Amino acid sequence: QVQLVESGGGSVQRGGSLRLSCAASGSRYGMAWFRQAPGKEREFVAAINWSGGSTYYGDSVQGRFTISRDNAKNTVYLQMNSLKPDDAAVYYCAAGNYYGSDSREYDSWGQGTQVTVSS
C-alpha cells in the first residue's frame, strides 16, 4: 500500500550502535521492523502505533533497541544499541493496519538494509 525505503545499515563492532531509518510514501497506523539472517526465518524486532504512544519489542532486543516515528516526515526509526553478533541480519521496515509481531499483519515492505556486527 505504501513504498518503504530503509537506510542506515552498516558494519559495527560488538557493543556499537546504529540508527536505521525508513522513509515511507505515506502513513499507516502500524509500522514495524523485522530482520532476517541467512538460514533463519524472519524475526520480529519492534512495532509502533500511529501516535508512537505504544511500542512492542521482541524479547531478543528489548532494552537495547528503540523504535520511534515522525509522522510529519513519514519516517520510522530504529535506534540499535549494544549490538551483538546475533543482531547481524537484513533489517526490513513494514507497514500495516496493526502493529503486532506477526509478519502476516503487514502488507507493505521495504527492500531491506544490511547490518553486520563483528565480534
C-alpha positions as CSV (number, residue, x, y, z in Angstrom):
1,Q,0.0,0.0,0.0
2,V,2.9,2.3,0.7
3,Q,6.5,2.4,-0.6
4,L,9.2,2.0,2.1
5,V,12.9,2.6,1.8
6,E,15.3,1.7,4.6
7,S,18.7,3.3,5.2
8,G,21.3,3.5,7.9
9,G,22.6,-0.1,7.8
10,G,26.3,-0.8,8.0
11,S,29.1,-2.6,9.9
12,V,29.8,-2.1,13.6
13,Q,31.7,-3.8,16.3
14,R,30.1,-5.6,19.2
15,G,28.6,-3.1,21.6
16,G,28.3,-0.4,18.9
17,S,25.2,1.4,17.8
18,L,23.3,2.1,14.6
19,R,20.3,4.2,13.7
20,L,18.1,2.8,10.9
21,S,15.6,5.0,9.0
22,C,12.5,4.0,7.0
23,A,11.1,6.6,4.6
24,A,7.5,6.0,3.6
25,S,5.4,7.3,0.8
26,G,2.5,7.6,3.2
27,S,1.5,7.0,6.7
28,R,-0.1,3.7,8.1
29,Y,-1.4,3.0,11.5
30,G,1.2,0.4,12.4
31,M,4.9,0.4,11.5
32,A,7.4,-2.2,12.4
33,W,10.9,-3.6,11.9
34,F,11.7,-7.2,11.2
35,R,15.0,-8.9,10.5
36,Q,16.2,-12.0,8.7
37,A,19.6,-13.7,9.0
38,P,20.9,-16.3,6.5
39,G,19.2,-19.6,7.0
40,K,16.7,-18.2,9.5
41,E,13.1,-17.2,9.3
42,R,12.0,-13.6,9.5
43,E,12.1,-12.3,13.1
44,F,10.0,-9.6,14.7
45,V,12.1,-6.7,16.1
46,A,9.8,-3.8,17.1
47,A,6.5,-2.2,16.2
48,I,4.8,1.2,16.9
49,N,1.3,2.6,16.6
50,W,0.2,5.8,15.0
51,S,0.8,8.2,17.8
52,G,4.0,6.5,18.9
53,G,2.5,6.0,22.4
54,S,2.5,2.2,22.2
55,T,5.6,0.2,21.3
56,Y,6.2,-3.5,21.2
57,Y,9.6,-5.3,21.1
58,G,10.9,-8.7,20.5
59,D,12.5,-10.3,23.6
60,S,15.9,-10.5,22.0
61,V,16.1,-6.7,21.5
62,Q,14.1,-5.4,24.4
63,G,16.1,-2.9,26.4
64,R,18.6,-2.3,23.6
65,F,16.5,-1.1,20.6
66,T,14.1,1.8,20.4
67,I,11.5,2.3,17.7
68,S,10.1,5.8,17.0
69,R,8.3,7.6,14.3
70,D,7.9,11.1,12.9
71,N,4.6,11.3,11.1
72,A,5.3,14.8,9.7
73,K,8.2,13.2,7.8
74,N,6.6,9.8,7.2
75,T,9.7,8.3,8.7
76,V,10.2,5.5,11.2
77,Y,13.4,4.9,13.1
78,L,15.2,2.1,14.9
79,Q,17.9,3.0,17.3
80,M,20.0,0.0,18.0
81,N,22.4,0.0,20.9
82,S,24.7,-2.6,22.5
83,L,24.7,-4.6,19.3
84,K,25.7,-8.3,19.3
85,P,26.8,-10.6,16.5
86,D,23.4,-12.3,16.7
87,D,21.9,-9.0,15.6
88,A,23.5,-9.2,12.2
89,A,20.8,-9.5,9.6
90,V,18.9,-7.7,6.9
91,Y,16.5,-5.4,8.5
92,Y,13.2,-4.7,6.9
93,C,10.7,-1.9,7.5
94,A,7.0,-2.9,7.3
95,A,3.6,-1.1,7.4
96,G,0.1,-2.3,8.1
97,N,-3.2,-1.6,9.8
98,Y,-2.0,-3.1,13.1
99,Y,1.3,-3.2,14.9
100,G,1.7,-6.8,16.0
101,S,4.6,-9.2,15.9
102,D,3.2,-11.4,13.1
103,S,4.7,-10.6,9.7
104,R,1.4,-11.5,8.1
105,E,-0.2,-8.4,9.7
106,Y,1.8,-6.2,7.4
107,D,1.2,-5.6,3.7
108,S,4.0,-3.2,2.7
109,W,7.7,-3.9,3.0
110,G,10.9,-2.2,2.2
111,Q,13.9,-3.7,0.3
112,G,15.9,-4.1,3.5
113,T,19.2,-2.8,4.8
114,Q,22.2,-4.9,5.9
115,V,23.5,-4.8,9.4
116,T,26.8,-6.5,10.2
117,V,28.2,-6.9,13.7
118,S,31.8,-8.0,14.2
119,S,32.9,-9.7,17.4
